[in-house]
């Protein structure tokens, strides 16, 4: 009887593992409830389990993408979806500059281009809450935001000039097994500009259909997390068609439940 119960338990565990197995090249992020720097009215945010690319998308991977989808090549991308800086460090549609590296994160990528890449992989861009949740861990703990060393290290990375030779995977992986959320480039999220204020909210009289980033401390839940302040301020200052030197991306994926 015990043998049969053991066998049944083993089969159920095996089925669960197969059904919920993480995608290749991705890390499983176990969701939870947490308070981000800018909460929605300072409320707790719930992040569900999801998979996240272990590495940011590289020049090599993006090169394969534009070869298959020529509408996203440097000479073909529509300006409404990517400004004139798009793939600026590529010499032509299928070659990067001589001083760039195939294993460095691809940059000068617009939000539209990043979204298209992820869509074509059967994935998606991570939400801002997902990205911040995965990125708040260090090498040993899920939430390292209270550690002085954690914030200091990220700020030192932000202050260092970016090189074309910044290769993926050279910094230690975090608690989840994800590399380079900090230290190489900033990354697009699906809702990058969701923490914003309107002109009316700032009590001015000028009507503007655009949205503006709120003041640095308004609605913040952790006034000491300067690294996160920088990310939110940066996100609030850009538009979806911008292509920027230090901005790349990685993909996420919902967990398929049979």
C-alpha positions in Angstrom: 0.0 0.0 0.0 2.8 2.4 1.0 4.6 1.5 -2.2 1.6 2.4 -4.3 1.1 5.7 -2.5 4.8 6.5 -3.1 4.5 5.8 -6.8 1.4 7.9 -7.1 3.0 10.8 -5.3 6.1 10.5 -7.6 3.9 10.5 -10.7 2.0 13.6 -9.5 5.3 15.4 -8.8 6.6 14.4 -12.2 3.4 15.6 -14.0 3.6 19.0 -12.1 7.2 19.4 -13.0 6.5 18.8 -16.7 3.4 20.9 -16.8 4.9 23.9 -15.1 8.5 23.5 -16.3 10.3 26.8 -17.0 11.1 27.8 -20.5 14.6 27.2 -21.9 16.9 30.1 -21.2 14.5 31.5 -18.6 14.4 31.6 -14.8 11.3 30.8 -12.7 10.4 33.8 -10.5 8.1 32.8 -7.7 5.6 35.6 -7.2 4.6 37.3 -4.0 3.1 40.4 -2.6 5.4 43.3 -2.1 5.5 47.1 -1.9 7.4 48.7 -4.8 9.1 52.1 -4.6 6.1 53.7 -6.2 3.1 51.7 -5.0 -0.3 52.3 -6.4 -1.4 54.7 -3.6 1.3 53.0 -1.5 -0.5 49.7 -1.6 0.9 46.2 -1.8 1.3 44.8 -5.3 0.9 41.1 -6.1 3.2 39.6 -8.6 2.2 36.2 -9.9 4.8 33.5 -10.8 6.4 34.1 -14.2 9.5 33.2 -16.2 12.2 35.8 -17.0 15.0 35.6 -19.5 18.3 34.8 -17.7 20.2 37.3 -19.8 19.2 40.5 -21.6 18.7 40.1 -25.4 22.1 40.4 -27.2 23.2 41.9 -30.5 23.6 38.3 -31.8 20.0 37.4 -30.9 18.6 40.6 -32.3 20.5 40.2 -35.5 18.8 36.8 -36.0 15.4 38.5 -35.3 15.9 41.3 -37.9 17.1 38.7 -40.5 13.8 36.9 -40.1 11.7 40.0 -39.8 13.2 42.6 -42.2 10.6 45.2 -41.3 12.6 45.7 -38.1 15.9 46.2 -39.9 17.7 49.5 -39.4 16.8 50.8 -42.9 13.2 49.6 -42.8 11.9 50.4 -39.3 9.1 53.0 -39.5 10.0 56.2 -37.6 6.7 56.2 -35.8 7.9 53.0 -34.1 11.7 53.8 -33.8 13.3 57.1 -33.9 16.5 58.0 -35.9 18.7 56.6 -33.2 17.4 53.0 -33.8 20.3 50.6 -34.1 22.7 53.5 -34.3 25.7 51.3 -33.4 25.0 48.9 -36.4 26.9 49.6 -39.6 24.0 48.2 -41.7 20.9 46.1 -41.5 22.7 42.9 -40.5 26.1 43.9 -39.1 27.0 45.7 -35.9 29.9 48.2 -35.7 33.4 46.8 -35.5 33.8 48.1 -31.9 30.6 46.4 -30.7 30.3 42.8 -29.5 27.7 40.2 -30.4 27.4 39.0 -26.8 26.7 42.5 -25.4 23.1 43.6 -24.7 21.5 45.1 -27.8 20.7 48.8 -27.3 19.3 51.6 -29.3 16.1 49.6 -29.3 12.6 51.2 -29.1 9.8 49.9 -26.9 7.9 48.9 -30.1 10.9 46.9 -31.4 11.5 45.2 -28.0 7.8 44.2 -27.8 7.9 42.9 -31.4 10.9 40.8 -30.6 9.3 39.3 -27.5 6.0 38.6 -29.2 7.8 36.7 -32.0 9.5 34.5 -29.4 6.1 33.7 -27.8 7.0 35.9 -24.9 6.3 39.4 -23.7 8.0 42.3 -22.0 8.0 42.1 -18.2 5.7 44.5 -16.4 7.4 47.2 -14.3 6.3 45.4 -11.1 7.7 42.1 -12.3 11.0 43.7 -13.3 11.4 45.6 -10.0 10.4 42.5 -8.0 13.0 40.3 -9.7 15.6 43.0 -9.5 15.3 43.7 -5.8 17.2 40.5 -4.9 20.9 40.2 -4.6 22.9 37.0 -4.7 21.5 35.5 -1.6 18.1 37.0 -0.6 14.8 37.8 -2.4 14.6 41.4 -1.1 17.9 43.1 -0.5 16.6 46.7 -0.6 17.4 47.2 3.0 21.0 46.4 2.5 23.3 49.4 2.2 25.7 47.4 0.1 23.0 46.5 -2.4 22.1 50.1 -3.2 25.7 51.3 -3.2 26.7 48.6 -5.7 23.9 49.4 -8.1 24.6 53.1 -7.9 28.3 52.5 -8.6 27.2 50.5 -11.7 25.0 53.3 -12.9 27.8 55.8 -12.5 30.3 53.8 -14.5 30.5 54.6 -18.2 29.1 52.0 -20.5 31.5 50.2 -22.8 30.7 48.3 -26.0 32.6 45.4 -24.5 30.1 45.0 -21.6 29.3 41.3 -22.0 26.4 39.4 -20.5 26.9 37.1 -17.6 30.0 38.6 -16.2 28.3 39.9 -13.0 27.1 37.4 -10.4 23.6 36.0 -10.9 20.9 37.0 -8.4 18.8 34.9 -6.0 16.6 33.8 -8.9 19.4 32.9 -11.2 19.0 36.0 -13.4 22.0 37.9 -14.6 22.6 41.6 -15.4 19.4 43.2 -14.2 21.8 45.8 -12.9 25.2 46.7 -14.1 25.0 46.6 -17.9 22.0 48.5 -19.3 18.6 49.7 -18.2 15.7 47.7 -19.6 12.3 48.3 -21.2 9.2 47.1 -19.4 5.7 46.7 -20.9 4.3 49.6 -18.8 7.4 51.7 -18.5 5.5 55.0 -18.2 2.6 53.9 -15.9 3.9 55.8 -12.8 3.1 59.3 -14.1 1.2 62.5 -13.2 -0.8 64.8 -15.4 -0.3 68.5 -15.5 -3.6 68.9 -13.6 -2.3 66.6 -10.9 0.7 69.0 -10.4 -1.8 71.9 -9.9 -0.7 73.9 -12.8 -3.0 75.5 -15.3 -1.4 74.4 -18.5 -3.4 71.7 -20.2 -1.2 69.0 -21.8 -2.2 65.7 -23.3 1.2 64.3 -22.4 2.0 62.8 -19.0 4.9 63.9 -16.8 7.0 62.1 -14.2 6.0 63.0 -10.7 8.3 64.6 -8.2 11.1 62.3 -7.0 9.5 61.5 -3.6 5.8 61.8 -4.3 4.2 58.4 -3.4 7.5 56.7 -2.8 7.6 53.9 -0.2 11.4 53.8 0.2 13.1 57.2 0.2 16.6 55.7 0.5 16.4 53.6 -2.7 18.1 56.2 -4.9 18.9 53.6 -7.6 15.2 52.9 -8.0 14.4 56.7 -8.1 16.8 56.9 -11.0 15.0 54.1 -12.9 11.6 55.5 -12.3 12.7 59.0 -13.3 14.3 57.7 -16.5 11.2 55.7 -17.4 9.1 58.7 -17.0 11.2 60.8 -19.3 11.1 58.6 -22.4 8.7 57.7 -25.1 8.0 54.3 -26.8 9.8 55.2 -30.0 13.0 56.3 -28.3 16.1 54.3 -29.0 18.8 55.0 -26.4 22.4 54.0 -25.9 22.1 52.4 -22.5 18.6 51.0 -22.8 18.0 47.3 -23.8 15.5 44.6 -22.8 14.8 41.1 -21.9 11.6 39.0 -22.2 9.2 37.5 -19.7 6.6 34.7 -20.1 3.5 33.7 -18.3 3.5 30.2 -16.8 1.3 28.0 -18.8 -1.3 26.2 -16.7 -2.8 23.1 -18.4 
